[in-house]
Amino acid sequence: MRRVASVIGILPNGITEYERLHASVWPAVLKRLSLSNMHNYSIYRHGDLLFSYLEYTGHDYDADRAAIAADPATRRWWELCDPLQQPLLERPSGEQWKELPEVFHLD
């Protein structure tokens, strides 16, 4: 299993809408995440920073992420969420969220 933590900014005037959207994520988006081996997925907010954590149980992370990105429902979901977010400058080119290195873990 791979643990993945990521961060992104959120626009202050987008917080209410972002939290409203995530109070009832579309079932098709949740299904695609599960089909792509993404589990135990959480998003937290601290001020204008979002922190996500998920556990990946598949064997080809890049292919599973590509399947998510190609999913029509997920793409429509992102059209609603992306304008509310403010990607960090130090993220990789082409990425919205910046993946964080794991420093410590205890099972």
ABEGO torsion letter per residue (X at the ends): XBBBBBBBBBBAAAAAAAAAAAABBBAAAAAAAAAAGBBGBBBBBBEABBBBBBBBABABAAAAAAAAAABAAAAAAAAAAAAABBBBAABBBGBABBBBBBABBBX
